[in-house]
Amino acid sequence: MSKDSQLNKTYLMENQEEGKRLELKTDREAVKRQAAWAGIGPGMRVLDVGCGTGITTDALAELVGKTGHVTGLDFSEERLAVARERYGSENVSFVQHDIRCPFQSSPPYDAMWTRFFLEYFRNNQQQIVANSVASLRTGGIACLADLDNNSLGHSGLSERLEQTLKSMMARLEKDFDFDPNAGRRLYGHLYCLGFQEIACLGEMHHLVYGNSSEDEKYNWIRKVEVAAQQSGCPFTAYNGSFEEFRAEVQDFLNNPLRFTYTPLILARGIKTA
Ligand SMILES: C[S@@+](CC[C@H](N)C(=O)[O-])C[C@H]1O[C@@H](n2cnc3c(N)ncnc32)[C@H](O)[C@@H]1O
């Protein structure tokens, strides 16, 4: 695939149910706690880059309170329509923009938050961060949050399932600009862009064992289904059958012996002039 056609590609997880997946998997309290750790608080004007259907934007709005304001930014008009209807208010607004181009705002923001977003830009991540902080004031806070070892931290997989997941991920990296290890690069982006007072935090985003909840199972099966079909994986170990592969994933998700973990890394820093 040429670089141009990669750039023209839309979002890897694009499908009709993506809004539902984003809402179900979001833990509002975790977003508020992590954003507070970064220094986001009452009265601030915050930009939420890659906001999806707006649940994170709304969680951030709770944190900044009535005297603050949060703008959710996304390039999907469909998800933004849902976001506006569900969460639009006096201190929450939404803007459509493709962040592959710099985003400017007047007045500038006090903080920029982005989560589960940079992983979709493996080759151009630092430029995406630069575009996202272009509208941040000097002295403003940037907080980047993303997964590491994404979708690969499972115990209890059959050998063929483990190999198939690894080869799917390799295809997504190569052909879809996806970065399963975005988390470990966040510090470097802030450092190279001259941010000061950088601090990092590591947490478990998914630590799943025993009988997992229906929401967790739904999130995982949607991730696997959409990514598997997009990746063009031939499912050789399953005689070419996506259905056979999917059934084995489903069995794994239902097996109480299943153990899965996904590290989440956050990096925050202060913008210098
Ligand atoms: C996985 S969702 C992240 C949602 C939310 N930040 C969260 O924490 O759950 C990624 C979002 O990024 C948006 N997106 C992808 N590429 C984009 C781009 N180039 N510019 C703006 N938004 C983009 C997608 O439309 C999608 O809503």
The ligand as a MOL file (V3000), in Angstrom:
LIG
                    3D

  0  0  0     0  0            999 V3000
M  V30 BEGIN CTAB
M  V30 COUNTS 27 29 0 0 0
M  V30 BEGIN ATOM
M  V30 1 C -10.5260 4.8270 19.7590 0
M  V30 2 S -11.3680 6.3370 19.4780 0 CHG=1
M  V30 3 C -10.8930 7.1780 20.9600 0
M  V30 4 C -12.0710 7.7120 21.7390 0
M  V30 5 C -11.7350 8.3880 23.0500 0
M  V30 6 N -10.6070 9.2890 22.9550 0
M  V30 7 C -11.5100 7.4100 24.1850 0
M  V30 8 O -10.6510 7.6820 25.0350 0
M  V30 9 O -12.2290 6.4040 24.2760 0 CHG=-1
M  V30 10 C -10.4620 7.2170 18.2500 0
M  V30 11 C -11.2110 8.3810 17.6440 0
M  V30 12 O -10.2890 9.1010 16.8180 0
M  V30 13 C -10.9810 9.6110 15.7030 0
M  V30 14 N -9.9990 9.9050 14.6310 0
M  V30 15 C -9.2680 9.0190 13.9260 0
M  V30 16 N -8.4450 9.6660 13.0570 0
M  V30 17 C -8.6610 10.9950 13.2490 0
M  V30 18 C -8.1010 12.1800 12.6710 0
M  V30 19 N -7.1820 12.0890 11.7160 0
M  V30 20 N -8.5180 13.3930 13.1120 0
M  V30 21 C -9.4610 13.4790 14.0810 0
M  V30 22 N -10.0460 12.3830 14.6570 0
M  V30 23 C -9.6540 11.1570 14.2500 0
M  V30 24 C -11.9570 8.5120 15.3340 0
M  V30 25 O -13.0390 9.0360 14.5690 0
M  V30 26 C -12.3660 7.9860 16.7260 0
M  V30 27 O -13.5590 8.5930 17.1580 0
M  V30 END ATOM
M  V30 BEGIN BOND
M  V30 1 1 1 2
M  V30 2 1 2 3
M  V30 3 1 2 10
M  V30 4 1 3 4
M  V30 5 1 4 5
M  V30 6 1 5 6
M  V30 7 1 5 7
M  V30 8 2 7 8
M  V30 9 1 7 9
M  V30 10 1 10 11
M  V30 11 1 11 12
M  V30 12 1 11 26
M  V30 13 1 12 13
M  V30 14 1 13 14
M  V30 15 1 13 24
M  V30 16 1 14 15
M  V30 17 1 14 23
M  V30 18 2 15 16
M  V30 19 1 16 17
M  V30 20 1 17 18
M  V30 21 2 17 23
M  V30 22 1 18 19
M  V30 23 2 18 20
M  V30 24 1 20 21
M  V30 25 2 21 22
M  V30 26 1 22 23
M  V30 27 1 24 25
M  V30 28 1 24 26
M  V30 29 1 26 27
M  V30 END BOND
M  V30 END CTAB
M  END
